[in-house]
Amino acid sequence: MLSTDGRCRSFGAGGDGYVPGEGVGAVLLKRFSEAVADGDHIHAVIKATVVNHGGRTGGYTVPSPQAQQALIEEALDRAGIDPRTIGYVEAHGTGTALGDPIEHTALRQAFVDATRRPGAIALGSVKSNIGHLEGAAGIAGVTKAVLQLSHGRLVPSLHSEETNPVIDFDRSPFRVQRTLTDWARPVIETDGVRIEQPRRASVSSFGAGGTNAHVILEEYRAPEERPAAPPSGPELLVLSARNPERLRVYAAEMAAHLRRERPALADTGHTLRVGREALPERLAFAAFDIDDAADKFAAFAAGAGVVSAITGNADQHTALAEVFTDGAGPNFLRTLAAAGDHTRLARLWVFGAFADWTALEEFAAGGGRTLPLPGYPFERPRHWLPVTRREPTEAPAPARRPGNRPTPPPAVDTTLTLAPTDLVVRDHVVGGRAVLPGVGHLDLVAHILGADAARVFSDVRWLAPLVVADTGTDVTLATTQSDTAQALDYRLTAPSTGDAPVYSLGHVLAAAPERPGPLPLDLLKADCPHPVRHKELYEGLRRQGLPYGPHFRRVMQAWTGERTALARLRRPREHSGAAAGRWTPAPSTRRCTPWPCCSPTRRAGPAAAAVRRGPGGAARRPARRRLVPRPRPGLAAVRRHRHRHGRPGVRTRPRPGPAGVEAGAVHRLPAPLGARAARRRGDGRAPGGPDRGGGGRRAAGGHSPRRPPGRRAPAADRRRRRPGRARHGRPPGPRPAPGPGVLPGHRRTA
């Protein structure tokens, strides 16, 4: 269901999934007659809302075009409007190969009576801009439609330059909105009379389980107002904030808004008095026109003196508020308001004598409407938890070597050229295409930062496969300082502007890792009773679509068990010196040092890669990897473990070989990078037998790897069988070995 390239292509070609997003939204609803009577600013009018359910379909996420069509038809009927006046449809538009054509079919059938030329109704989806917000997806679509109604403009849907070829837009009443255009009001001819109608839009939002919702929106066209009479006197403007610094920022925003929008002065004063909460730090002054008000707000924001302006803190005069809330105090305030005594009212408000202007407005001369003025300028503090290292718990760590702490360089953008002849690219072919392995992305970063120190990568996300063309591929590696001083952000993209694909991104922590401690080799060997030879291992990987070349064929011998794999690795010949590969820098860019070719010593060998990776080197979840200098030829161990959230994963560690050889790398990979164990039957074999990747070989002694010696087999396995006939129809004799390259207890993951 997820998009393979991280882009939501609503009604566009190549849409194969949605992009998840996060967000919240809210709208203030009020009865239409009351909002008009109160002089509120109305953004849009809700004409009708309808909700239904799709019923039983071919799957939980499979929509029903009949239910969607009935939903839209009922909404149009409830709204009592001509379908021809709908000028824009904000579709659900997840960008999936199945959902978009079904939604378009339902829309076309619902608007079949709107006999209009093809492409008359604009179609779009906000999901192409911000992704699928799940529970907030509907309010996001409503917000987009309301903003378009308010501004009278249609905004484009992204990633739909080429429309979905499955949808016949040439004969459809809909067109995908791909440019920013003005939204003209529809004109409908009735009985020979052409009448201009208000702009109208409809919004769809569909749930995964079949819940469908649709809303019809209409722009609000206020009645023609008579020209406002010139003010007979100054207008009292007030403003408040939490502290003096926020009050100055607020005043600056007010000055800019008044100069740009030039609203009516009386409406501005009315909105500031009755449409804003009174906070402790306060400002009040009288203005004769909108320019005078903007100048005084700007002068106060700049720290200059403002004539007749009154400032103060209401919390410092709490006793004054008690005097004017009881007895004759309220009547005295009403008398001042009726007399238009702005100076005294302003002084009393600033010093906290009262905060609510609503009662006073009833006695003030004139009235006003509520305007959309700037809201409160909230502070924007950033809160980050400190990043601390966790000491390894498997074994005590030796003392840190001096000078092993890397120093992140300043922000830099480096353009590199990946050649198809590079060993890491040439010998890593997935689906017939040369693809840079996922850990190769980290190798690029490590060598740009300097290969003389260990690097800790955190929250790494592989977003798109990096396919290397026959003529080479240029990539841009951007490193920037993180919001905290303890990490460096990196981003590997294509060297272009705009919608350049992002291959991977992550953080490089400043803390260097400790060297891992040794593991007991004899215990590891005891857990891996099944040998796998070099030839059959790589033949099995080739059958799974991973034909590793000579550079990655480092496993000399492997041993597998139920939860553990052990492999003996060898150093590649090209590391002897002259044959080492090199990342080629693009012209006028930083030159790189020879790279270590992403050796499987860092990847714990192709055997481990077959367990925890799929083709293309792309990962679905963030991972933390710790890279340190490569050890000499030795052993590598892979153990399947449980993720902290209960999901399976793998843990790999190169182990010592001959005496005195140190361990050199640690990889910690959470699921779903790790292989998922196959479910076993009572006989210890995976469903489907060895030919399906389950691996049915028994441990020594004839016992299932999941059943200790001496324990009886399940009842289904102890049933009586006729002589000379094996269970499940298998001929008598020893059980066949697992398929080439298949680790017992794991599915094929390629």
Secondary structure, DSSP 8 states (H G I E B T S, - for coil): -B-SSS---TTBTT---B-B-----------HHHHHHTT-----EEEEEEEEE--S-SSTT---HHHHHHHHHHHHHHHT--GGGEEEEE------TTHHHHHHHHHHHHTTTS---TT-EEEE-THHHH-B-GGGHHHHHHHHHHHHHHHTEE---SS-SSB-TTS-GGGSSEEE--S-EE----EEEETTEEEE---EEEEEEE-TTSEEEEEEEE-------------SS-EEEEEEESSHHHHHHHHHHHHHHHHHH---HHHHHHHHHHSS---SEEEEEEESSHHHHHHHHHHHHTT---TT-EEEEGGGGHHHHHHHHSTTHHHHHHHHHHHT-HHHHHHHHHTTS----HHHHTTSSS--------------------------SSS------TT-S------EEEEEEE-TTSHHHHT-EETTEEB--HHHHHHHHHHHH-TTS-EEEEEEEE-S--B--TT-EEEEEEEEE-SSTTEEEEEEE-S-SSS--EEEEEEEESS---------HHHHHHT--EEEEHHHHHHHHHHTT----GGG--EEEEEE-SSEEEEEE---GGGGSTT----EE-TTS-------TT-TTTTTHHHHHHHH--TTS--SS-EEEEE----SS-EEEEEEEE-TTS-EEEEEEEE--STT-----EEEE-TTSS--B----TTS--TT-GGGT------TTS--TTS-TT----GGGS----TT--GGG--SSS-----TT--TTB----
